[in-house]
């Protein structure tokens, strides 16, 4: 039984609330009718113009970050280290350039599809270490869900990538974000959220 598809209004809200509310929701990748289902277990909020960790800090607009200025519900995928695509969902309204990074997911269905995308072999061939590491980080989940910059700038849609309602999460842990030392004092903002008992998050 699958849940209700989240509409754009869900994302046109306070970014921190969206980041928390996405925990427990199901993210679904549709590749020509091949569906990958996963539960979102870790997110980070990026708060736009005043957040030194956000690509739109200070109001700058570039070819890369212009998607952040679109309406909530758009997909923002960017490359880091020349090799990893990171999946973000734009929040708030047009001209308010904020977003939520999807940091880790737990596979729910189509385990072989996840395994082949990530490691080139079936799920049963994976070691326990590989199973634990299949999608427990932003670069890893993009590999496992075959997410690349072809999705950048699109609006969430059942045609290729969408999010459904999921379980209510009571055990939410808050911490500072990962890997943003360049953001000076904003690196310490408590804007990372994860499901406390999940085995699929990136870092405890």
Backbone as a ProteinNet text record, in pm:
[ID]
protein_1_A
[PRIMARY]
XXXXXXXXXXXXXXXXXXXXXXXXXXXXXXXXXXXXXXXXXXXXXXXXXXXXXXXXXXXXXXXXXXXXXXXXXXXXXXXXXXXXXXXXXXXXXXXXXXXXXXXXXXXXXXXXXXXXXXXXXXXXXXXXXXXXXXXXXXXXXXXXXXXXXXXXXXXXXXXXXXXXXXXXXXXXXXXXXXXXXXXXXXXXXXXXXXXXXXXXXXXX
[TERTIARY]
86.6	0	89.9	71.2	153.8	73.4	145.1	81.6	49.1	2.7	-35.9	90.2	88.8	202.4	204	319.6	332.2	327.5	241.2	228	326.8	336.7	433.1	409.1	282.7	252.8	328.3	355.7	430.8	568	627.5	762.9	763.7	649.4	642.1	619.1	700.9	687.1	824.7	828	954.4	1048.4	1171.1	1265.2	1300.8	1316.1	1348.4	1233.4	1110.5	995	989.4	1016.2	1016.4	1123.7	1242.9	1352.8	1315.6	1249.5	1206.3	1092.1	996.6	877.4	907.8	1018.4	1054.3	1102.2	1146.9	1191.7	1074.4	1098.2	993	910.5	925	853.8	923.3	849	905	943.3	1065.9	1111.5	1112.2	1056.9	1040.4	1103.5	1192.5	1257.3	1193	1145	1083	1174.7	1234.3	1319.9	1250.8	1175.1	1102.4	1018.8	947.1	860.2	928.2	1057.8	1130.7	1136.6	1064.4	1047.2	1140.8	1202.8	1290.2	1224.9	1195.4	1132.2	1232.1	1237	1324.9	1261.4	1299.3	1252.6	1360.3	1319.8	1413.8	1443.8	1572.2	1609.8	1701.3	1749.1	1841.1	1831.6	1822.7	1812	1895.2	1920.4	1981	1908.2	1889.3	1825.5	1931.6	1907.5	1996.3	1911.5	1948.3	1856.9	1887.8	1932.5	1930	2026.4	1974.5	2056.5	2148.6	2105.2	2183.4	2265	2260.2	2326.2	2454	2568.5	2696.7	2722.9	2647.1	2663.7	2577.5	2487.9	2393.4	2450.4	2424.8	2477.6	2423.4	2310.5	2252.7	2291.1	2384.4	2425	2460.8	2406.7	2435.7	2356.5	2269.1	2183.6	2246	2359.3	2422.3	2341.4	2338.9	2270.8	2371.7	2388.8	2481.3	2408.1	2474.3	2415.7	2385.4	2472.8	2451.7	2336.3	2332.1	2237.9	2102.9	2081.6	1957.7	1832.1	1844.6	1729.8	1678.1	1769	1727.5	1623.2	1623.4	1531.2	1393.3	1375.4	1244.5	1150.9	1027.4	923.8	955	903	919.9	870.7	944.4	909	994.5	1084.8	1179.4	1298.5	1361.5	1476.1	1604.3	1694.5	1824.3	1932.5	1999.3	2107	2236.4	2338.3	2466.5	2578.9	2689.8	2805.8	2906.6	2960.9	3073.4	3191.1	3309.6	3435.2	3445	3367.1	3372.2	3315.5	3249.5	3204.2	3073.1	3029.1	2908.5	2794.5	2679.5	2559.4	2484.5	2446.9	2371.7	2230.3	2132.8	1991.2	1935.1	1880.3	1813.7	1674.1	1582.3	1449.1	1434.3	1401.5	1383.7	1260	1270.2	1159.8	1113.2	1010.3	954.7	904	895.7	836.3	942.3	903	994.9	1065.2	1196	1272.9	1322.1	1285.7	1335.8	1423.3	1553	1636.8	1686.9	1598.3	1632.7	1605.3	1661.8	1645.2	1674.5	1631.8	1663.7	1747.8	1863.7	1947.3	1897.5	1875	1844	1978.1	2007.2	2140.9	2149.9	2041.4	2046.8	1906.3	1897.2	1768.7	1787.4	1677.3	1674.9	1596.7	1659.2	1586.3	1469	1354.8	1234.9	1191.4	1207	1168.4	1271.8	1275.4	1368.4	1514.6	1544.2	1678.4	1784.4	1749.5	1846.3	1877.9	1777.4	1799.7	1895.6	1875.9	1967.5	2109.7	2121.9	2254.1	2325.9	2251.8	2313.4	2359.6	2274.7	2313.3	2438.2	2445.1	2550.7	2678.9	2662.9	2780.4	2794.2	2695.3	2705.9	2680.7	2613.8	2578.8	2449.8	2391.5	2261.3	2274.6	2160.6	2161.3	2217.8	2182.2	2228.7	2380.4	2441.1	2586.7	2662.1	2591.5	2657.5	2703.7	2815.6	2858.2	2769	2772.4	2696.3	2739.2	2868.7	2920.3	2859.7	2853.5	2796.8	2647.9	2577.1	2433.3	2410.7	2492.8	2479.1	2514.4	2603.7	2653	2588.5	2476.7	2419.3	2365.8	2313	2252.3	2258.6	2362.7	2372.3	2463.7	2438.5	2512	2459.6	2475.2	2412.3	2465.3	2596.4	2650.6	2610.5	2608.3	2572.8	2428.2	2336.6	2195	2168.8	2242.9	2225.2	2270.9	2379.4	2421.8	2317.1	2270.2	2176.8	2042.9	2000.7	1873.8	1892.9	2016.2	2047.2	1998.8	2038.6	2002.5	2121.4	2099.2	2206.2	2150.1	2231.3	2190.1	2086.6	2049.2	1935.8	1806.4	1802.6	1683.4	1687.7	1802.8	1818.7	1722.6	1647.9	1555.8	1416.3	1397.8	1263.6	1182.5	1050.4	963.8	938.7	928	899.1	777.1	785.9	677.5	683.9	567.1	565.5	631.4	655.8	719.5	866	931.2	1074.8	1120.9	1069.6	1110.2	1001.8	956.4	852.8	863.1	785.8	788.7	646.3	626.9	496.1	496.4	374.4	358.1	412.5	455.3	510.6	473	560.4	530.3	559.7	490.1	519.8	642.7	736.9	861.8	861.5	879	882.6	1027.8	1116.3	1254.1	1345.7	1336	1417.9	1536.7	1656.7	1779.1	1823.5	1866.2	1913.5	2063	2138.5	2281.7	2327.6	2455.2	2507.3	2529	2535.6	2548.7	2688.9	2701.4	2825.8	2903.2	3034.6	3121.6	3109.9	3076.6	3060.9	3147.4	3269.7	3359.5	3380.8	3367.1	3384.5	3280.8	3172.6	3061.2	3082.8	3204.1	3240	3140.7	3085.6	2997.6	2870.1	2828.3	2705.4	2723.7	2849.3	2874.7	2819.5	2800.7	2754	2603	2531.5	2386.1	2324.3	2225.1	2164.2	2059	2107.6	2017.6	2023.8	2079.1	2076.5	1979.3	1898.4	1795.2	1797.6	1786.5	1782.1	1697.3	1654.6	1576.7	1673.2	1651.2	1749.3	1784.9	1688.8	1717.1	1746.6	1766.3	1790.8	1933.8	1946.5	2078.2	2133.4	2060.6	2092.2	2138.5	2167.3	2213.8	2363.9	2413	2552.9	2648.9	2617.7	2706.7	2620.2	2652.6	2580.4	2621.6
-119.8	0	124.4	209.4	329.4	452.5	551.9	667	779.2	888.1	1005.9	1078.4	1120.4	1194.7	1335.3	1378.7	1513.3	1615.8	1714.3	1820.6	1932.8	2025.9	2135.9	2216.4	2226.3	2304.4	2252.3	2122.6	2065.2	2132.8	2167	2222.1	2374.4	2438.4	2585.1	2631.6	2580.9	2611.7	2639.5	2662.2	2684.1	2566.7	2598.4	2495.2	2396.7	2444.3	2354.4	2256.9	2307.4	2219.1	2114.3	2155.2	2060.4	1953.8	1997.1	1901.6	1797.3	1839.8	1745.7	1657.7	1720.1	1646.8	1544.9	1562.9	1466	1333.7	1333	1208.6	1111	988.4	887.2	883.7	987.5	988.4	894.9	853.6	762.7	840.2	822.1	881.7	771.6	802.8	702.3	751.1	669.6	697.3	607	666.9	593.5	606.3	494.8	493.1	404.9	468.5	396.8	281.7	308.1	206.7	113.3	129.7	53.9	141.7	100.3	186.3	146	246.5	228.7	303.1	230.5	290.9	296	410.2	422.7	516.9	499.4	588	691.8	816.6	924.4	917.8	905.5	891.2	1003.5	1089.5	1197.5	1312.9	1434.6	1555	1667.3	1770.3	1894.1	2012.3	2118	2240.2	2343.2	2411.5	2520	2645.7	2750.7	2861.4	2987.7	2969.1	3078	3191.7	3312.6	3433.3	3459.1	3416.3	3446.2	3327	3216.4	3092.1	3073.2	3085.9	3079.4	2942.6	2841.8	2709	2690.4	2783.9	2770.1	2835.4	2772.9	2824.8	2963.1	3001.2	3132.9	3239.2	3207.8	3303.4	3438.3	3543.5	3678.7	3721	3633.2	3667.9	3646.8	3578.1	3559.2	3458.6	3483	3394	3352.3	3221.6	3168.2	3066.2	3020.7	2917.1	2792.6	2761.7	2643.1	2660.3	2773.5	2781.7	2843.4	2881.9	2953.3	2871.5	2737.7	2652	2679.2	2719.2	2748.1	2859.7	2945.4	3060.1	3023	2898.7	2855.2	2824.5	2790.4	2759.5	2628.3	2614.2	2491	2369.4	2258.5	2135.7	2109.8	2203	2178.9	2095.7	2026.4	1940.9	2018	2019	2084.4	1978.4	1941.2	1842	1911.1	1902.4	1962.7	1862.9	1887.4	1798.6	1849.7	1758.7	1795.1	1702.5	1754.6	1680.9	1625.8	1683.6	1639.1	1501.6	1440.9	1303.1	1265.4	1339.5	1300.3	1399.3	1347.4	1429.4	1430.3	1549.9	1561.6	1610	1541.6	1567.9	1662.5	1773.6	1871.1	1899.1	1930.6	1974.8	2121	2205.5	2349	2368.7	2463.4	2492.3	2637.3	2671.6	2806.8	2850.8	2981.2	3031.9	3084	3105.6	3157.8	3282.7	3289.9	3404.9	3393.8	3283.5	3257.7	3132.5	3148.9	3037.2	2947.6	2862.2	2767.9	2625.6	2527.1	2388.9	2291.7	2166.9	2056.9	1955.6	1921.1	1814.7	1680.8	1584.8	1448.1	1379.1	1346	1296.2	1144	1076.5	929.8	872.9	754.6	685.1	536.3	472.2	328	258.8	170	100.2	20.1	24.8	-47	-153.7	-124.6	-218.6	-210.1	-316.1	-322	-319	-405.9	-409.6	-442.2	-530.8	-563.5	-441.1	-360.6	-239.5	-144.5	-125.4	-42.5	-97.1	-229.6	-292.8	-283.6	-305.7	-300.5	-158.2	-59.3	80.1	117.8	68	113.5	30.6	-102.2	-190.1	-282	-277.8	-360.2	-508.1	-543.2	-684	-692.4	-812.6	-828.8	-809.8	-785.4	-757.1	-874	-996.2	-1111.8	-1132.6	-1073	-1082.3	-978.4	-884.3	-778	-829.1	-776.4	-801.9	-722.2	-756.6	-680.4	-534	-511.3	-374.5	-297.6	-362.7	-296.4	-268.7	-362.3	-340	-219.6	-208.3	-95.5	36.7	30.4	151.5	179	115.3	125.7	266.1	333.3	466.3	555.2	535.2	609.6	731.6	810.3	934.4	996.5	1126.8	1194.3	1152.2	1126.9	1079.1	935.1	854.1	712.5	695.1	771.6	752.8	796.8	896.5	937.9	828	758.5	644.8	533.6	501.4	390.2	416.5	543.8	580.7	633.7	626.9	675.1	818.8	904.8	1047	1124.8	1200.4	1282.5	1419.4	1499.5	1638.2	1650.4	1539.6	1545.4	1580.5	1556.5	1590.9	1736	1800.1	1934.8	2032.8	2105.9	2206.2	2154.2	2021.8	1966.2	1978.3	1969.1	1967	1821.4	1790.7	1653.4	1601	1478.1	1422.2	1269.3	1201.5	1055.3	1002.3	1088.8	1044.5	1004.9	1059.5	1030.2	1031.9	1123	1128.5	1199.6	1133.9	1196.8	1146.4	1208.3	1173.5	1149.4	1039.6	1003.3	1019.4	1034.4	1033.9	903.1	904.4	783.4	775.8	717.8	702	830.3	846.8	959.8	924.7	1016.6	991.2	1069.8	997.9	1066.2	1089.8	998.9	1002.3	1078	1211.5	1294.1	1350.1	1323.5	1377.2	1498.7	1603.1	1726.3	1742.6	1779.9	1804.8	1910.6	1943.4	2034.3	1957	2031.1	1969.7	1913.8	1828.9	1755.1	1819.4	1832.3	1865	2005.5	2101.4	2240.2	2335.9	2295.4	2377.1	2517.4	2530.3	2661.5	2763.5	2717.8	2806.8	2884.3	2878.9	2955.1	2927.4	3031.5	3007.7	2932.1	2944.3	2875.7	2723.8	2678.5	2534	2468.4	2546.7	2491	2499.8	2553.7	2563.1	2423.1	2403.2	2270.2	2242.2	2213.6	2203.8	2067.6	1968	1830.1	1750.5	1668.1	1592.9	1447.8	1356.2	1215.7	1133.9	1017	925.7	855.4	874.3	835	687.7	600	456.3	395.4	478.2	425.4	372.2	257.3	201	252	343.7	381.8	526.4	592.3	730.9	734.5	853.5	864	865.6	942.8	959.9	970.8	894.1	908.6	1038.8
0	0	0	-97.2	-105.3	-62.8	-19.1	44.4	-53.4	6	-70.9	-118.4	-243.9	-299.5	-238.9	-191.5	-135.9	-249.2	-234.3	-333.5	-302.3	-395.6	-380.6	-253	-208.6	-87.8	34.5	37	148.7	161	46.6	44.5	54	32.8	38.1	182	272.5	415	473.1	602.8	673.1	646.8	608.4	563.3	673.7	796.1	907.8	931.2	924.3	941.4	830.9	708.3	596.5	618.2	660.4	682.2	786.8	894.1	998.3	946.7	879.8	834.2	725.3	653.2	549	607.7	733.1	795	803.3	760.7	759.3	632.5	548.5	420.4	322.3	219.5	118.6	-6.3	-49.2	-174.6	-279.5	-395.3	-500.8	-629.5	-682.4	-811.1	-915.3	-1022.2	-1132.7	-1254.2	-1293.2	-1412.6	-1516.5	-1603.6	-1710.8	-1655.1	-1545.9	-1488	-1390.1	-1368.2	-1266.6	-1141.4	-1036.7	-919.7	-806	-745.8	-630	-513.5	-404.8	-287.7	-172.5	-104	12.1	113.9	239.9	346.9	375.2	384	417.9	568.3	602	742.7	793.6	702	742.3	643.7	697.1	613.5	675.1	593.4	643.4	580.8	660.4	611.9	574	462.4	415.7	397.4	474.1	497.3	417	295.4	200	224.9	211.1	199	317.7	438.6	558.7	607.8	536	577.8	495.3	561.7	489.6	425.8	467.2	406.9	282.5	256.2	144.6	18.2	-94.6	-221.8	-257.9	-196.7	-227.6	-124.3	-36.2	67.4	5.7	66.6	20.8	-101.7	-150.1	-263.1	-399.1	-404.7	-535.5	-618.3	-747.9	-841.5	-948	-964.1	-1064.1	-1150.5	-1253.7	-1338.8	-1255.3	-1158.7	-1075.8	-978.9	-907.5	-795.5	-831	-957.5	-993.1	-962.8	-957	-925.8	-785.1	-693.5	-555.9	-549.8	-648.4	-647.8	-702.5	-743.8	-793.3	-676.3	-711.3	-613.9	-541.6	-419.5	-343.6	-421.3	-407.9	-479.3	-601.1	-634.8	-743.8	-693.5	-784.5	-754.3	-785.5	-689.1	-707	-687.3	-796.1	-790.8	-831.9	-747.7	-783.2	-756.7	-819.8	-814.7	-712.1	-629	-541.2	-570.1	-546.5	-568.3	-710.8	-803	-941.6	-965.2	-862.4	-881.3	-813.3	-710.7	-638.3	-662.2	-704.3	-718.6	-585.6	-540.1	-415	-444.3	-382.6	-406.7	-300.8	-347.5	-260.9	-314.7	-223.2	-263.1	-222	-318.2	-291.7	-204.2	-110.7	-18.8	-35.1	40.6	44.4	-94.3	-115.4	-238.8	-335	-456.6	-557.7	-505.5	-525.9	-479.4	-336.7	-267.2	-131.4	-140.1	-168.8	-213	-100.1	-50.2	55.3	7.8	77.7	33.3	147.1	125.6	215.8	138.3	195.5	140.6	194.5	105.1	147.5	171.3	298	333.7	337.7	372.1	378.2	366.1	304.1	289.1	321.1	356.1	382.5	270.9	193.4	87.5	144.7	74.1	117.6	17.7	-110.9	-216.7	-328.8	-412	-525.5	-477.6	-379.8	-322.3	-427.7	-521.3	-626.5	-711.4	-739.7	-817.6	-748.4	-617.3	-538.9	-548	-528.2	-522.7	-656.8	-765.3	-898.7	-930.2	-899.8	-923.2	-843.7	-720.6	-629.4	-643.3	-656.5	-652.4	-773.9	-865.2	-985.1	-963.1	-852	-829	-749.1	-741.2	-675.4	-524.5	-460.2	-316.6	-237.2	-277.6	-199.9	-211	-311.3	-326.7	-242	-182.9	-107.3	29	75.4	213.2	308.6	435.6	534.4	535.1	518	514.5	396.2	279.3	161.5	180.4	241.3	264.3	355	456.9	549.8	480.4	382.5	317.1	182	153.9	19.8	-9.4	93.1	68.2	191.8	275.4	401.9	388.6	288.3	265	136.6	119.6	5.9	-130.3	-140.4	-267.1	-294.4	-188.6	-203.2	-247	-186.3	-221.3	-365.1	-412.5	-551.6	-647.6	-612.8	-693.9	-689.3	-568.6	-551.4	-620.7	-625.4	-688.2	-831	-878.8	-1014.6	-1034.7	-940.8	-947.1	-1000.4	-1106.5	-1162.5	-1200.3	-1264.6	-1291.5	-1403	-1465.7	-1558.6	-1486	-1354.5	-1275.2	-1225.9	-1234.9	-1182	-1248.9	-1166.5	-1219.3	-1248.9	-1242.6	-1263.3	-1134.5	-1148.5	-1030.6	-995.3	-867.2	-826	-900.9	-952	-1032.8	-1030.2	-1029.1	-1037.4	-1165.1	-1261.8	-1386.5	-1366.3	-1261.7	-1244.2	-1098.6	-1015.5	-874.5	-795.5	-688.3	-606.1	-462.8	-375	-232.5	-186.3	-114.5	-59.7	91.6	144.7	289.1	344.6	468.8	529.1	675.3	753.8	895.5	972.4	1084.4	1171.9	1255.7	1262.2	1334.4	1464.6	1576.7	1705.8	1752.3	1712.8	1763.5	1666.6	1667.7	1578.8	1656.5	1604.9	1664.5	1582.5	1651.7	1587.7	1614.1	1511.7	1530.3	1430.7	1435.5	1333.7	1203.4	1094.2	962.3	941.3	839	814.7	698.7	716.4	604	548.9	635.2	587.2	669.6	695.9	778.8	721.8	590.9	526	571.1	633.2	667.3	796.8	851	970.9	1083.4	1145.4	1260.7	1222.2	1095.6	1053.9	1043.3	1046.4	1046.1	1172.2	1277.9	1405.7	1424.6	1328	1341.7	1349.2	1436.3	1453.6	1345	1225	1109.4	1040.6	1109.3	1058.8	1144.5	1078.8	1149.1	1102.2	1197.1	1156.3	1253.8	1206	1288.6	1383.9	1512.3	1612.8	1614	1585.1	1593	1456.3	1353.6	1219.3	1207.2	1140.1	1110.2	976.7	911.9	774.5	761	874.3	864.5	835	798.8	755.4	874	977.6	1092.6	1217.2	1320.7	1448.7	1515.5
[MASK]
++++++++++++++++++++++++++++++++++++++++++++++++++++++++++++++++++++++++++++++++++++++++++++++++++++++++++++++++++++++++++++++++++++++++++++++++++++++++++++++++++++++++++++++++++++++++++++++++++++++++++++

